[in-house]
């Protein structure tokens, strides 16, 4: 009897973990734009639920890639680079800035995406356009953090809003 109880509890625990991994009730991500005085670049980190980003990339490019599959890792890198180029823009002091994709890493049920801008002079006005996952979720929310010289400004962008302007 006790063995059945523990077996049932274990099955329920595993099932709830699997369901919470696949079926989370909200769609949220974050992007941090941190200006480095040393390199004169914006170091950019995006954090998203793995299944959401996977679904968005696959839907956009008609692929069947998975972050945790080592066989598709190289193709996922290339495809995610294209996705970032399309859904993330950066403008500093009224000039568009090139942002380079550096890579990604899995983090439990999330994915961290790493990017870096080309060097820019002292940012006074920073504009971003972030629309990650908007193509598949009309309730997507992206939290944007912009940090310049230790001054942090954060805002929430909810679909369909994608533009953020900050003065420093």
Z-matrix of the N, CA and C atoms (Angstrom, degrees):
N
C 1 1.440
C 2 1.540 1 110.78
N 3 1.323 2 116.58 1 -49.24
C 4 1.468 3 120.41 2 179.42
C 5 1.526 4 109.67 3 -65.48
N 6 1.327 5 117.74 4 -37.92
C 7 1.455 6 121.67 5 178.95
C 8 1.541 7 109.91 6 -62.10
N 9 1.322 8 117.90 7 -42.84
C 10 1.468 9 121.65 8 177.55
C 11 1.522 10 111.20 9 -63.11
N 12 1.318 11 117.15 10 -40.16
C 13 1.454 12 121.58 11 179.05
C 14 1.530 13 110.41 12 -60.86
N 15 1.337 14 116.87 13 -48.61
C 16 1.459 15 120.34 14 -179.42
C 17 1.523 16 111.44 15 -66.81
N 18 1.323 17 117.21 16 -36.71
C 19 1.460 18 120.55 17 176.68
C 20 1.523 19 110.11 18 -63.71
N 21 1.319 20 116.40 19 -45.06
C 22 1.465 21 120.75 20 178.47
C 23 1.523 22 110.78 21 -62.00
N 24 1.320 23 117.09 22 -44.21
C 25 1.466 24 120.72 23 179.40
C 26 1.540 25 111.02 24 -63.21
N 27 1.321 26 116.80 25 -39.88
C 28 1.454 27 120.72 26 178.74
C 29 1.528 28 110.55 27 -64.01
N 30 1.314 29 116.89 28 -44.75
C 31 1.463 30 121.02 29 178.61
C 32 1.526 31 110.30 30 -61.57
N 33 1.334 32 117.27 31 -44.84
C 34 1.465 33 120.62 32 178.77
C 35 1.526 34 111.69 33 -62.95
N 36 1.313 35 117.71 34 -39.90
C 37 1.458 36 121.82 35 178.76
C 38 1.535 37 110.58 36 -63.13
N 39 1.326 38 116.49 37 -47.91
C 40 1.463 39 120.78 38 -179.62
C 41 1.529 40 109.71 39 -63.57
N 42 1.325 41 116.84 40 -43.78
C 43 1.457 42 120.84 41 179.48
C 44 1.526 43 111.35 42 -61.60
N 45 1.323 44 117.31 43 -43.56
C 46 1.466 45 119.62 44 179.54
C 47 1.525 46 110.85 45 -66.15
N 48 1.330 47 117.36 46 -36.49
C 49 1.469 48 120.16 47 178.14
C 50 1.521 49 110.59 48 -65.10
N 51 1.334 50 117.02 49 -43.23
C 52 1.463 51 121.04 50 179.22
C 53 1.520 52 110.36 51 -64.52
N 54 1.323 53 117.21 52 -45.51
C 55 1.465 54 120.28 53 -179.24
C 56 1.516 55 112.14 54 -66.34
N 57 1.312 56 117.58 55 -38.90
C 58 1.467 57 118.83 56 179.56
C 59 1.515 58 110.33 57 -69.08
N 60 1.324 59 117.97 58 -29.11
C 61 1.452 60 121.37 59 177.46
C 62 1.527 61 110.30 60 -69.43
N 63 1.305 62 117.08 61 -42.28
C 64 1.460 63 121.48 62 -175.18
C 65 1.528 64 114.08 63 -89.11
N 66 1.304 65 117.74 64 -30.24
C 67 1.454 66 120.59 65 -171.50
C 68 1.526 67 111.81 66 -125.22
N 69 1.297 68 117.96 67 60.27
C 70 1.452 69 119.33 68 177.41
C 71 1.526 70 108.45 69 -75.43
N 72 1.326 71 116.81 70 146.21
C 73 1.467 72 120.38 71 -170.62
C 74 1.535 73 115.11 72 -83.33
N 75 1.301 74 118.94 73 0.06
C 76 1.457 75 120.60 74 -178.79
C 77 1.515 76 109.32 75 -137.48
N 78 1.313 77 115.48 76 159.35
C 79 1.463 78 121.74 77 -178.43
C 80 1.524 79 107.78 78 -125.42
N 81 1.314 80 114.46 79 103.16
C 82 1.459 81 119.91 80 -176.56
C 83 1.527 82 109.33 81 -139.93
N 84 1.318 83 114.59 82 146.64
C 85 1.448 84 121.06 83 175.36
C 86 1.518 85 108.28 84 -143.35
N 87 1.308 86 116.30 85 173.79
C 88 1.463 87 119.45 86 177.11
C 89 1.522 88 109.84 87 -141.71
N 90 1.323 89 114.34 88 149.00
C 91 1.466 90 121.78 89 175.29
C 92 1.519 91 107.31 90 -131.99
N 93 1.316 92 115.58 91 129.59
C 94 1.462 93 120.66 92 177.50
C 95 1.521 94 108.71 93 -116.84
N 96 1.332 95 115.77 94 124.84
C 97 1.461 96 123.89 95 177.50
C 98 1.525 97 106.17 96 -108.66
N 99 1.319 98 117.32 97 102.92
C 100 1.461 99 121.45 98 -175.70
C 101 1.530 100 109.15 99 -111.59
N 102 1.341 101 115.62 100 114.57
C 103 1.458 102 120.00 101 -179.27
C 104 1.523 103 109.67 102 -78.85
N 105 1.332 104 115.85 103 125.03
C 106 1.457 105 122.04 104 179.38
C 107 1.528 106 109.62 105 -98.51
N 108 1.327 107 116.33 106 118.20
C 109 1.466 108 120.95 107 176.75
C 110 1.530 109 110.76 108 -62.48
N 111 1.314 110 115.97 109 -33.75
C 112 1.460 111 120.57 110 -176.49
C 113 1.529 112 111.76 111 -67.17
N 114 1.341 113 116.78 112 -51.47
C 115 1.464 114 119.86 113 -176.84
C 116 1.533 115 112.90 114 -93.50
N 117 1.349 116 116.65 115 -10.45
C 118 1.474 117 122.80 116 -177.13
C 119 1.542 118 111.71 117 61.22
N 120 1.314 119 116.00 118 29.81
C 121 1.460 120 121.66 119 179.41
C 122 1.524 121 110.00 120 -123.65
N 123 1.316 122 115.37 121 161.34
C 124 1.458 123 120.66 122 169.07
C 125 1.517 124 107.13 123 -90.96
N 126 1.324 125 115.99 124 121.74
C 127 1.462 126 122.00 125 173.55
C 128 1.526 127 105.54 126 -93.12
N 129 1.312 128 116.49 127 120.56
C 130 1.460 129 121.54 128 -169.87
C 131 1.520 130 109.53 129 -117.41
N 132 1.321 131 115.10 130 130.20
C 133 1.462 132 121.34 131 177.11
C 134 1.519 133 108.92 132 -127.48
N 135 1.308 134 115.91 133 127.65
C 136 1.462 135 121.72 134 174.66
C 137 1.515 136 109.44 135 -111.29
N 138 1.327 137 116.24 136 142.29
C 139 1.466 138 121.17 137 179.03
C 140 1.525 139 108.14 138 -129.13
N 141 1.334 140 115.57 139 125.59
C 142 1.458 141 121.34 140 -176.56
C 143 1.523 142 109.91 141 -142.71
N 144 1.331 143 115.41 142 157.04
C 145 1.458 144 119.01 143 172.57
C 146 1.527 145 108.10 144 -64.82
N 147 1.315 146 115.89 145 134.83
C 148 1.450 147 121.59 146 -175.72
C 149 1.528 148 112.04 147 -57.82
N 150 1.329 149 117.04 148 -47.71
C 151 1.464 150 118.88 149 -176.40
C 152 1.518 151 111.53 150 -66.59
N 153 1.328 152 117.72 151 -34.99
C 154 1.463 153 120.35 152 179.36
C 155 1.528 154 111.18 153 -65.74
N 156 1.327 155 116.66 154 -48.42
C 157 1.466 156 120.35 155 -178.62
C 158 1.523 157 110.55 156 -66.49
N 159 1.308 158 116.50 157 -39.36
C 160 1.464 159 121.64 158 176.80
C 161 1.532 160 110.40 159 -59.15
N 162 1.335 161 116.29 160 -47.92
C 163 1.463 162 121.00 161 -179.76
C 164 1.528 163 111.49 162 -63.42
N 165 1.326 164 117.44 163 -40.57
C 166 1.464 165 120.97 164 -179.60
C 167 1.525 166 111.29 165 -65.29
N 168 1.323 167 116.76 166 -44.87
C 169 1.470 168 121.17 167 179.87
C 170 1.531 169 110.00 168 -64.05
N 171 1.319 170 116.68 169 -45.78
C 172 1.458 171 120.27 170 -178.88
C 173 1.522 172 112.14 171 -65.42
N 174 1.332 173 117.25 172 -40.15
C 175 1.463 174 120.58 173 178.98
C 176 1.528 175 110.68 174 -66.41
N 177 1.326 176 117.14 175 -41.32
C 178 1.463 177 121.85 176 -177.86
C 179 1.523 178 111.99 177 -64.96
N 180 1.329 179 116.74 178 -41.31
C 181 1.461 180 120.58 179 -172.26
C 182 1.525 181 113.66 180 -110.11
N 183 1.328 182 117.87 181 6.80
C 184 1.461 183 121.21 182 176.90
C 185 1.522 184 112.84 183 61.42
N 186 1.314 185 116.51 184 41.56
C 187 1.466 186 121.38 185 -177.54
C 188 1.518 187 110.30 186 -117.95
N 189 1.311 188 116.01 187 176.18
C 190 1.464 189 122.42 188 175.78
C 191 1.526 190 108.08 189 -132.49
N 192 1.332 191 115.71 190 66.61
C 193 1.465 192 121.97 191 -176.91
C 194 1.520 193 109.37 192 -101.06
N 195 1.339 194 115.06 193 151.40
C 196 1.460 195 120.82 194 179.15
C 197 1.522 196 108.53 195 -135.67
N 198 1.328 197 116.45 196 133.96
C 199 1.453 198 120.92 197 -178.27
C 200 1.521 199 112.59 198 -59.27
N 201 1.314 200 117.59 199 -36.78
C 202 1.468 201 120.98 200 -174.62
C 203 1.527 202 113.67 201 -87.88
N 204 1.315 203 117.62 202 4.23
C 205 1.460 204 121.17 203 179.76
C 206 1.528 205 109.39 204 -96.83
N 207 1.338 206 117.79 205 109.71
C 208 1.469 207 119.82 206 -178.34
C 209 1.529 208 113.17 207 -61.52
N 210 1.335 209 117.45 208 -23.79
C 211 1.464 210 120.54 209 -178.76
C 212 1.527 211 112.12 210 -70.32
N 213 1.323 212 117.32 211 -25.65
C 214 1.466 213 119.85 212 -178.51
C 215 1.526 214 112.24 213 -110.15
N 216 1.318 215 117.28 214 11.39
C 217 1.463 216 120.64 215 -175.70
C 218 1.526 217 112.44 216 -59.96
N 219 1.308 218 118.09 217 -45.13
C 220 1.464 219 120.75 218 -178.49
C 221 1.526 220 110.43 219 -65.00
N 222 1.328 221 116.90 220 -43.87
C 223 1.468 222 119.96 221 178.87
C 224 1.533 223 110.96 222 -66.34
N 225 1.332 224 116.59 223 -35.91
C 226 1.467 225 119.64 224 177.06
C 227 1.530 226 110.17 225 -63.95
N 228 1.334 227 117.34 226 -41.06
C 229 1.476 228 120.97 227 177.42
C 230 1.534 229 110.40 228 -57.54
N 231 1.328 230 116.09 229 -48.37
C 232 1.462 231 120.66 230 -177.83
C 233 1.520 232 111.71 231 -66.41
N 234 1.326 233 117.05 232 -41.04
C 235 1.462 234 121.22 233 -178.06
C 236 1.520 235 110.83 234 -71.26
N 237 1.328 236 117.32 235 -40.41
C 238 1.462 237 120.74 236 178.10
C 239 1.532 238 110.66 237 -65.65
N 240 1.315 239 117.52 238 -33.49
C 241 1.470 240 121.27 239 175.58
C 242 1.530 241 109.93 240 -60.08
N 243 1.331 242 117.06 241 -46.25
C 244 1.464 243 121.35 242 177.71
C 245 1.520 244 111.25 243 -61.95
N 246 1.325 245 116.00 244 -42.16
C 247 1.464 246 121.28 245 -179.87
C 248 1.531 247 110.29 246 -60.86
N 249 1.321 248 116.51 247 -44.98
C 250 1.474 249 120.91 248 179.90
C 251 1.525 250 111.16 249 -63.69
N 252 1.324 251 116.97 250 -39.93
C 253 1.470 252 119.97 251 179.29
C 254 1.525 253 111.23 252 -61.93
N 255 1.312 254 116.93 253 -33.36
C 256 1.461 255 120.11 254 -178.05
C 257 1.526 256 113.18 255 -82.58
N 258 1.327 257 117.93 256 -37.47
C 259 1.462 258 121.16 257 -170.42
C 260 1.524 259 115.00 258 -105.36
N 261 1.339 260 117.14 259 9.50
C 262 1.468 261 120.58 260 177.04
C 263 1.526 262 108.85 261 -140.37
N 264 1.332 263 115.05 262 124.27
C 265 1.471 264 121.09 263 176.95
C 266 1.521 265 108.05 264 -130.12
N 267 1.331 266 115.22 265 148.55
C 268 1.461 267 121.52 266 179.87
C 269 1.526 268 108.92 267 -134.54
N 270 1.312 269 114.41 268 132.86
C 271 1.455 270 121.55 269 177.89
C 272 1.530 271 107.21 270 -129.39
N 273 1.334 272 116.56 271 128.33
C 274 1.466 273 121.58 272 -179.09
C 275 1.525 274 108.37 273 -126.31
N 276 1.323 275 115.08 274 128.64
C 277 1.463 276 121.26 275 179.93
C 278 1.534 277 111.13 276 51.39
N 279 1.338 278 115.20 277 44.12
C 280 1.468 279 124.29 278 176.71
C 281 1.522 280 114.72 279 69.44
N 282 1.333 281 118.32 280 18.33
C 283 1.465 282 121.12 281 176.82
C 284 1.520 283 109.82 282 -127.93
N 285 1.347 284 116.29 283 133.42
C 286 1.455 285 119.85 284 175.80
C 287 1.522 286 109.31 285 -65.71
N 288 1.316 287 115.40 286 138.60
C 289 1.465 288 122.30 287 -176.28
C 290 1.529 289 108.69 288 -116.62
N 291 1.307 290 115.90 289 136.69
C 292 1.457 291 120.63 290 176.60
C 293 1.523 292 109.54 291 -71.48
N 294 1.327 293 115.58 292 133.67
C 295 1.462 294 121.80 293 177.25
C 296 1.522 295 107.40 294 -117.90
N 297 1.325 296 115.70 295 126.57
C 298 1.462 297 121.51 296 -178.30
C 299 1.527 298 111.06 297 -101.93
N 300 1.307 299 115.62 298 135.08
C 301 1.457 300 122.68 299 176.86
C 302 1.528 301 108.39 300 -78.33
N 303 1.330 302 117.04 301 126.68
C 304 1.466 303 121.09 302 -179.96
C 305 1.527 304 112.40 303 -100.80
N 306 1.330 305 116.78 304 -32.11
C 307 1.460 306 119.89 305 -179.49
C 308 1.513 307 111.23 306 151.45
N 309 1.309 308 114.65 307 -170.24
C 310 1.469 309 120.78 308 179.19
C 311 1.512 310 108.98 309 -145.76
N 312 1.332 311 115.12 310 164.42
C 313 1.459 312 120.60 311 171.65
C 314 1.519 313 108.57 312 -145.40
N 315 1.316 314 115.01 313 143.98
C 316 1.452 315 120.48 314 176.40
C 317 1.523 316 108.76 315 -77.88
N 318 1.314 317 115.57 316 145.07
C 319 1.461 318 121.56 317 178.81
C 320 1.523 319 107.94 318 -140.94
N 321 1.325 320 115.97 319 88.83
C 322 1.470 321 122.48 320 -175.31
C 323 1.516 322 109.17 321 57.36
N 324 1.340 323 119.24 322 -115.79
C 325 1.457 324 119.00 323 179.02
C 326 1.528 325 112.45 324 -95.28
N 327 1.317 326 116.27 325 14.31
C 328 1.457 327 120.89 326 179.28
C 329 1.517 328 112.05 327 -118.90
N 330 1.329 329 113.81 328 170.96
C 331 1.463 330 121.63 329 175.34
C 332 1.521 331 107.36 330 -131.44
N 333 1.315 332 115.79 331 132.23
C 334 1.462 333 122.04 332 173.85
C 335 1.524 334 107.25 333 -102.51
N 336 1.334 335 116.06 334 127.34
C 337 1.456 336 122.87 335 -179.99
C 338 1.525 337 107.17 336 -109.23
N 339 1.331 338 116.60 337 132.68
C 340 1.466 339 121.28 338 -175.76
C 341 1.529 340 110.44 339 -116.73
N 342 1.333 341 114.98 340 129.60
C 343 1.456 342 122.27 341 179.62
C 344 1.520 343 108.85 342 -137.96
N 345 1.339 344 116.21 343 164.31
C 346 1.457 345 120.26 344 177.02
C 347 1.520 346 108.84 345 -149.73
N 348 1.320 347 115.57 346 137.67
C 349 1.468 348 119.93 347 178.13
C 350 1.522 349 109.63 348 -80.74
N 351 1.305 350 114.83 349 164.77
C 352 1.459 351 119.16 350 168.81
C 353 1.531 352 106.54 351 -71.38
N 354 1.325 353 118.65 352 162.48
C 355 1.470 354 119.80 353 179.64
C 356 1.531 355 112.07 354 -60.09
N 357 1.333 356 114.39 355 141.89
C 358 1.467 357 121.34 356 178.84
C 359 1.522 358 108.91 357 -134.78
N 360 1.338 359 115.06 358 153.45
C 361 1.463 360 118.74 359 175.95
C 362 1.527 361 108.69 360 -71.14
N 363 1.284 362 116.44 361 172.47
C 364 1.470 363 122.79 362 -175.98
C 365 1.533 364 111.41 363 -46.58
N 366 1.337 365 117.91 364 114.75
C 367 1.463 366 120.33 365 -177.83
C 368 1.533 367 112.14 366 -71.85
N 369 1.308 368 115.61 367 127.76
C 370 1.465 369 121.70 368 174.31
C 371 1.528 370 109.83 369 -109.48
N 372 1.330 371 116.03 370 -39.99
C 373 1.456 372 121.94 371 177.64
C 374 1.524 373 107.94 372 -125.24
N 375 1.324 374 116.11 373 124.15
C 376 1.463 375 121.70 374 -179.16
C 377 1.525 376 107.83 375 -120.23
N 378 1.326 377 115.42 376 127.45
C 379 1.463 378 121.36 377 178.12
C 380 1.526 379 107.99 378 -123.49
N 381 1.320 380 115.58 379 135.34
C 382 1.459 381 119.97 380 177.52
C 383 1.523 382 109.24 381 -126.58
N 384 1.314 383 114.28 382 152.24
C 385 1.462 384 121.87 383 170.51
C 386 1.527 385 105.02 384 -129.14
N 387 1.309 386 116.04 385 111.07
C 388 1.461 387 121.58 386 -177.80
C 389 1.523 388 107.80 387 -126.06
N 390 1.323 389 115.88 388 119.25
C 391 1.464 390 119.34 389 179.13
C 392 1.528 391 111.05 390 -133.54
N 393 1.328 392 116.52 391 33.72
C 394 1.458 393 121.09 392 176.94
C 395 1.528 394 109.60 393 -56.49
N 396 1.310 395 116.09 394 131.42
C 397 1.468 396 126.11 395 174.15
C 398 1.525 397 113.91 396 71.67
N 399 1.328 398 119.20 397 0.02
C 400 1.464 399 120.64 398 178.96
C 401 1.522 400 111.24 399 -63.81
N 402 1.312 401 117.36 400 -26.75
C 403 1.464 402 120.50 401 -177.04
C 404 1.527 403 112.59 402 -70.20
N 405 1.338 404 117.57 403 -17.58
C 406 1.473 405 118.16 404 -179.53
C 407 1.526 406 114.14 405 -122.22
N 408 1.346 407 118.02 406 -14.16
C 409 1.467 408 120.11 407 -179.40
C 410 1.520 409 110.48 408 -130.32
N 411 1.327 410 116.60 409 119.19
C 412 1.459 411 118.95 410 177.64
C 413 1.532 412 111.99 411 -87.11
N 414 1.346 413 116.03 412 6.30
C 415 1.467 414 119.94 413 172.48
C 416 1.532 415 111.02 414 -116.78
N 417 1.343 416 116.06 415 15.57
C 418 1.462 417 121.09 416 -179.23
C 419 1.524 418 110.16 417 -64.37
N 420 1.320 419 114.37 418 138.81
C 421 1.456 420 122.24 419 177.68
C 422 1.533 421 106.91 420 -129.32
N 423 1.319 422 116.50 421 130.83
C 424 1.458 423 121.20 422 177.46
C 425 1.529 424 108.74 423 -120.74
N 426 1.316 425 115.79 424 124.99
C 427 1.456 426 122.31 425 176.88
C 428 1.529 427 107.02 426 -91.06
N 429 1.321 428 115.86 427 122.98
C 430 1.462 429 121.05 428 -176.37
C 431 1.527 430 109.12 429 -111.78
N 432 1.331 431 115.86 430 126.72
C 433 1.466 432 122.61 431 176.36
C 434 1.528 433 107.39 432 -115.89
N 435 1.317 434 116.25 433 128.04
C 436 1.460 435 120.90 434 174.61
C 437 1.521 436 106.70 435 -121.72
N 438 1.338 437 115.44 436 124.35
C 439 1.459 438 120.94 437 -176.18
C 440 1.527 439 108.86 438 -123.49
N 441 1.323 440 115.54 439 120.74
C 442 1.463 441 121.47 440 177.76
C 443 1.523 442 107.13 441 -131.73
N 444 1.334 443 115.94 442 121.56
C 445 1.465 444 122.49 443 179.48
C 446 1.528 445 112.14 444 52.42
N 447 1.308 446 116.48 445 41.58
C 448 1.459 447 121.70 446 178.51
C 449 1.520 448 114.43 447 79.61
N 450 1.320 449 117.79 448 -6.53
C 451 1.462 450 122.35 449 178.64
C 452 1.535 451 108.02 450 -88.86
N 453 1.327 452 115.93 451 112.24
C 454 1.465 453 122.01 452 -175.42
C 455 1.523 454 109.89 453 -103.04
N 456 1.332 455 115.18 454 128.60
C 457 1.465 456 121.53 455 174.91
C 458 1.519 457 107.28 456 -125.60
N 459 1.330 458 115.67 457 128.12
C 460 1.461 459 121.00 458 -176.65
C 461 1.519 460 110.30 459 -127.79
N 462 1.326 461 114.81 460 144.51
C 463 1.463 462 120.80 461 176.29
C 464 1.511 463 109.09 462 -148.42
N 465 1.319 464 113.90 463 156.18
C 466 1.466 465 121.28 464 176.32
C 467 1.518 466 108.04 465 -101.04
N 468 1.319 467 116.24 466 128.42
C 469 1.457 468 121.79 467 173.27
C 470 1.519 469 107.83 468 -109.55
N 471 1.308 470 116.42 469 121.49
C 472 1.459 471 121.44 470 177.80
C 473 1.521 472 108.70 471 -109.50
N 474 1.322 473 115.40 472 142.85
C 475 1.458 474 120.43 473 177.90
C 476 1.512 475 109.90 474 -48.22
N 477 1.304 476 120.31 475 130.96
C 478 1.467 477 129.09 476 8.54
C 479 1.536 478 114.07 477 -97.33
N 480 1.343 479 118.34 478 6.42
C 481 1.471 480 120.76 479 -179.45
C 482 1.519 481 110.68 480 -64.59
N 483 1.313 482 116.48 481 131.37
C 484 1.459 483 120.38 482 -178.87
C 485 1.523 484 113.69 483 -133.47
N 486 1.325 485 117.56 484 -8.86
C 487 1.463 486 121.22 485 -174.33
C 488 1.523 487 111.65 486 -104.94
N 489 1.325 488 114.38 487 138.55
C 490 1.460 489 120.63 488 177.43
C 491 1.521 490 108.42 489 -137.30
N 492 1.334 491 116.30 490 131.73
C 493 1.461 492 123.52 491 179.63
C 494 1.519 493 107.94 492 -120.59
N 495 1.321 494 116.25 493 131.54
C 496 1.458 495 120.43 494 177.52
C 497 1.522 496 109.23 495 -137.41
N 498 1.330 497 115.46 496 139.84
C 499 1.463 498 122.50 497 176.03
C 500 1.535 499 108.22 498 -104.76
N 501 1.329 500 115.80 499 140.66
C 502 1.464 501 120.89 500 178.11
C 503 1.516 502 110.20 501 -126.28
